Amino acid sequence: MINESIKIDLHIHSFKSFYKDGKIVKESTKENLDVLLTKLIEHEIKLFSITDHNRFDSDLYIELKNKINKDEKYKNLNFIPGIEFNLKLEEFDESKAGQINIYFNASSEEEFIHIENIINSDEFFKENKVDFFSKEEIEKLIYKIGFDVILIASQTKGLHFEGNGGKVSALSDHTKDSKKWIQSGYISALEFQKPRVEGILKNNLRDLNNFALITFSDCHEWAVYPKHDSSSKLTQKNFTKIKSLPTFKGLMYAFSSPKTRINRIESSNTNWIREIKLNDKIIKLDRSINVITGNNGSGKTAILSKIINDTNKLKNEYSTIFLNNSLEFNGENSISFKIIKQNEIIDKKFALSNLFENIEHDKDDSEFKHKMETYTNRINNNFRHFLSIKESLNKIYSTEIEFVEKNDHYFIQCSNDLENIEENKYNKIVKNINKIIQGYNGLIEDLTFKADKTSYNLIVKNNENILLILEKYNNLKNELDQKNKIINKIISIFNRINSNNSNKSSSAEQNRKNYETKKQELISEFKKIIKLKSKEIKVEEFPIFSNGISEIKKNGFIFKSIPKYSKNISENDFYSVVFNKEVSNQDELYKLKSNQDFFNSLKKTSNSHGLRADEIFKKNCENFISKQIERSEIILETDNENLIGSTPGQAANAFIKFFLQENISNNDIILIDQPEDNISNLNISLDIIALINSMRDEKQFIIVTHNPIIVTNLDIDNLVFLENNNGQISSKNGCLEYDGEWNIIKIVIDNMEGGLEAVKNRMDIYKYEKN
């Protein structure tokens, strides 16, 4: 288990380099190993290597192993045996010998002695400091030693050969095309010292995008570590960190996946599950990516359900597992999580609808509604205009009128349109004044009140004034009473005269009156037609709308809400919804001869029963508008605008990608149960793995899967393998390179379908898994 990155320094020299480097290494001896080890601890180095020029000191490595194994203070130190070879990979006119460090997968005393014996043999021993190995010699030497190796080339300047300048020892000094050697996998990493050089190399290798660059101290004088020697001005401070076991295999995995292993950003996540306690066994979890795998029924999903406290599922599906096995978690309080459950996104519609739940679209159809309502009101008004002309003409055509001459003898009809008799409005005023006078008289006759001379005199004076007012309103009242009396008399006389004249009126006079009435009606209709005809009516243009599409970009996707009217609807579309076949445009509408024709031309539904024509027209128009503002929702990828969701796999892929980006900042733990159920291996490799990799140092991931591609290509930090043995759950766990009580890679190969192929692809450049 690895929960943090470790510092490495794979380029340190000892006294064995004396033949080439001279006195600066005279104190860097086996007897002074404590000096070096103390310095390494001081600078928090966990993995190191002593790499002398074309030499190997087995005694030094044996002593190193004994000290680390026996002395408690050195227990966190680890080493890999290595040699710095002077060699030329290519021979050409300008080539100069460079330096390549070779590291061996060796850990026993016998293996150390074997390496030294091969190096010191007559076939390979280089006596002079200017001597170097050829490519053929170095390959033969590696073959003779017979151990797995890692090659790291020195590159203390840019890769391009011409005009490089600087120290002559780089890969580019003895290869014409350095990238070819890197791309082939011959070289596993480049080492540099200065940060400026790292920037140049990253630019040189930008098209490779995934190649390891590491720093080194090149320390020769242990007492001044990490300086080169006491006279050196340069002190290496920026040591490379790897998230791997401090072993040869761990280093191999780090170099095969530098993005996920080398100089990772230290996670700031403090809320994560540290361990699972299963049947008294502690299963350590990583703060980054954990995968739980195992055969069906081994309890993988049960563990996720326990984490999220999904009690219903625990009771129903996993009751037997938890009856026979105890399961506890150790983590921070108040851990928040988000989970994609198994088969949760198997339905395409479910996946897409869940995505749109996170999007708030501004669905503004106001322009469309306003323009359509204006258009429908206008064509309705225009129809009514033309219908009014037709109705007036029909009235004229249908009116039969015969001229009648005027009769010289006729009777005057007296109008009784006189001023209406009104109730005398002064009656109430006079009545109220009399009440006031009665009150004053009562006070004047009161002896007690008379004693108050001032008040008494005031009331007497007021009484005199009020009597004058009473006289005025009595006069007005009497005048109005007299007027009403006269009007009543006149009305009575007129009524008698009209009654007599009506009885004496002739039939000829009645005919004349009917003629005059019809004549006036015809004149009115003609006037109406003239007025209507004088108004210019234009054909209404069908409205043009903005498309109404709402577009939101979020988490690498474009979410579009698209109304039907965005697809260039036409006037024909409108008429086909509102009218029957006989009316397909404005001309045909305006030719309708009557309101009944209009009624018959409208499409009817069960809801049209009992409605007038104008009500049906309005409802049909509203129905057209409501249908047109119905929306479809689509999702596109931001990078290439490919449509998402044409298949369940695409929808699931999009759902997981969005889910991860949407929830990564708000939750401590992301749980995913068997994402491969819905997503192809290609999409897992191209999309999901890349996305999780970009988030691996932000949150803890716990993924249940049977897919070895997720395990190998994601370069997971911790694999938990579960087995169900007659109801008892057992576990094995570790990082991919773990090879202790069990071999994690072997577990992947033996228990995950396609595991061997996935591991081969993952480790192709190392050919590590020989079986």
Secondary structure as GFF3:
##gff-version 3
##sequence-region A 1 771
A	DSSP	beta_strand	6	12	.	.	.	ID=ss1
A	DSSP	three_ten_helix	15	17	.	.	.	ID=ss2
A	DSSP	alpha_helix	18	21	.	.	.	ID=ss3
A	DSSP	three_ten_helix	22	25	.	.	.	ID=ss4
A	DSSP	three_ten_helix	30	32	.	.	.	ID=ss5
A	DSSP	alpha_helix	33	42	.	.	.	ID=ss6
A	DSSP	beta_strand	45	53	.	.	.	ID=ss7
A	DSSP	alpha_helix	58	70	.	.	.	ID=ss8
A	DSSP	three_ten_helix	72	74	.	.	.	ID=ss9
A	DSSP	beta_strand	78	79	.	.	.	ID=ss10
A	DSSP	beta_strand	82	88	.	.	.	ID=ss11
A	DSSP	beta_strand	98	104	.	.	.	ID=ss12
A	DSSP	alpha_helix	109	120	.	.	.	ID=ss13
A	DSSP	beta_strand	133	134	.	.	.	ID=ss14
A	DSSP	alpha_helix	135	145	.	.	.	ID=ss15
A	DSSP	beta_strand	149	154	.	.	.	ID=ss16
A	DSSP	three_ten_helix	171	173	.	.	.	ID=ss17
A	DSSP	alpha_helix	178	183	.	.	.	ID=ss18
A	DSSP	beta_strand	189	192	.	.	.	ID=ss19
A	DSSP	alpha_helix	195	204	.	.	.	ID=ss20
A	DSSP	beta_strand	212	215	.	.	.	ID=ss21
A	DSSP	three_ten_helix	222	224	.	.	.	ID=ss22
A	DSSP	beta_strand	241	242	.	.	.	ID=ss23
A	DSSP	alpha_helix	248	256	.	.	.	ID=ss24
A	DSSP	alpha_helix	258	261	.	.	.	ID=ss25
A	DSSP	beta_strand	273	278	.	.	.	ID=ss26
A	DSSP	beta_strand	281	284	.	.	.	ID=ss27
A	DSSP	beta_strand	289	294	.	.	.	ID=ss28
A	DSSP	alpha_helix	300	307	.	.	.	ID=ss29
A	DSSP	alpha_helix	311	316	.	.	.	ID=ss30
A	DSSP	alpha_helix	319	324	.	.	.	ID=ss31
A	DSSP	beta_strand	327	331	.	.	.	ID=ss32
A	DSSP	beta_strand	337	340	.	.	.	ID=ss33
A	DSSP	alpha_helix	348	356	.	.	.	ID=ss34
A	DSSP	alpha_helix	366	398	.	.	.	ID=ss35
A	DSSP	alpha_helix	426	445	.	.	.	ID=ss36
A	DSSP	alpha_helix	447	451	.	.	.	ID=ss37
A	DSSP	alpha_helix	453	504	.	.	.	ID=ss38
A	DSSP	alpha_helix	507	534	.	.	.	ID=ss39
A	DSSP	beta_strand	550	554	.	.	.	ID=ss40
A	DSSP	beta_strand	557	563	.	.	.	ID=ss41
A	DSSP	three_ten_helix	564	567	.	.	.	ID=ss42
A	DSSP	alpha_helix	571	578	.	.	.	ID=ss43
A	DSSP	alpha_helix	586	590	.	.	.	ID=ss44
A	DSSP	alpha_helix	595	601	.	.	.	ID=ss45
A	DSSP	three_ten_helix	606	608	.	.	.	ID=ss46
A	DSSP	alpha_helix	613	628	.	.	.	ID=ss47
A	DSSP	beta_strand	631	637	.	.	.	ID=ss48
A	DSSP	beta_strand	643	644	.	.	.	ID=ss49
A	DSSP	alpha_helix	648	663	.	.	.	ID=ss50
A	DSSP	beta_strand	669	673	.	.	.	ID=ss51
A	DSSP	three_ten_helix	675	677	.	.	.	ID=ss52
A	DSSP	alpha_helix	681	683	.	.	.	ID=ss53
A	DSSP	pi_helix	684	688	.	.	.	ID=ss54
A	DSSP	alpha_helix	689	695	.	.	.	ID=ss55
A	DSSP	beta_strand	700	704	.	.	.	ID=ss56
A	DSSP	alpha_helix	708	713	.	.	.	ID=ss57
A	DSSP	beta_strand	718	725	.	.	.	ID=ss58
A	DSSP	beta_strand	728	734	.	.	.	ID=ss59
A	DSSP	alpha_helix	744	751	.	.	.	ID=ss60
A	DSSP	alpha_helix	755	762	.	.	.	ID=ss61
###
